[in-house]
């Protein structure tokens, strides 16, 4: 089976505090992790228009000053507000080095940006016009190895019943926790079914004596 190839390396959950970016503003968020293998970043953008043209550029800046622009997943399509995923073309290679996240906004209206917790080290507070507190951006940083891939969106999108045009990825974290359903009667080795938060994955550990099954209960399905 092996370990999952995707891991959530940093998670700052939204706290309910909202910052605002105005036209032609830049926001810099230093990250307490190195840049190697970063492949995606989720931002909490709580007030997005539908069918939008955001005018928001998101990029990773490494310690050498190299800027690597990210692409919004499903950019320009109808999405709900909340977590929005930005992707690099490939996981970042090279040696471990410091990095930061840069947001550049050129839209006409103010852009609401979700803030995360306060930090004791001011070096990691979000810096930009109108952002003068000790809080970080609400974000999730994902790392992967070469050849691994991430779903384009971090959360399932709720669409009208029976409307398959807007079907999207449903993350393991949005599902009920797995329950062990069946295992070989003769199994005496380690057997389990569990949810791994950092990898956002469900793990079913098998037995040398035969297959192991897990079940996800109370998952709502249309129809």
C-alpha positions, 0 to 999 in steps of 0.5 A: 500500500505505501504511504500517501504521496500527498501531505498537508504541510501547513494549516492555518484555519480561518478564525472569522476575522476578515482582511480586505485587499484593494486595487493594486495592493500586494500582500506577503505571507512568509511561511514557516516551511521550506519550498521543496515539493509545494504543489498547491495552496488553499486560500480562504476567500469568503466573499467571491462573486460567481463567474468571476474574474478575480484579478488575483495573482498568487505566487510562491517566492523562494529565498533566491527571489524566484517568483512562481505563479500559481493557477486557480483551479477551475478559474473563472467557473462558477464556484461557492465561496470558501476555500479556493485552491491554487496550483503549481504546474509541478511540485517545486524541486531543489534544496530546502529553502525559505519561501513566502506567498505573495498575493497581488490584487488588481480587481475593482472591488475590495477582495475579502481575505480570511485571516488565521490565528495570531502568531508570536513571531512578527516575521510570519504575520501577513504584511500589506496595506491594511494588514498591520496586525499580528495575524496570518492568512488562513491557508493550507499548504500541500506538498507532493512528490513528483508524479503525485496529483491533487484534486482541483478543488479542496471541498465538494461544491453543493449543486442542485439535486441531480445536476451533474454539471458541477460535480466536484471532488469530495475530500476524505475529511468531509466524509464520516470517519471509517469503521472497521467492517470485516476482517479475517477471523484468524487475523491476529496482526495489526488491523485498522481503519482510520482517517489521517488528517495531514494527508487528508486520506482514509487508511485501511491497514490490511492483515496478512491473513486476508482482506480487510473492509471498512465502511463509511456510514451516513453518506448522503447521495442524491436520487 
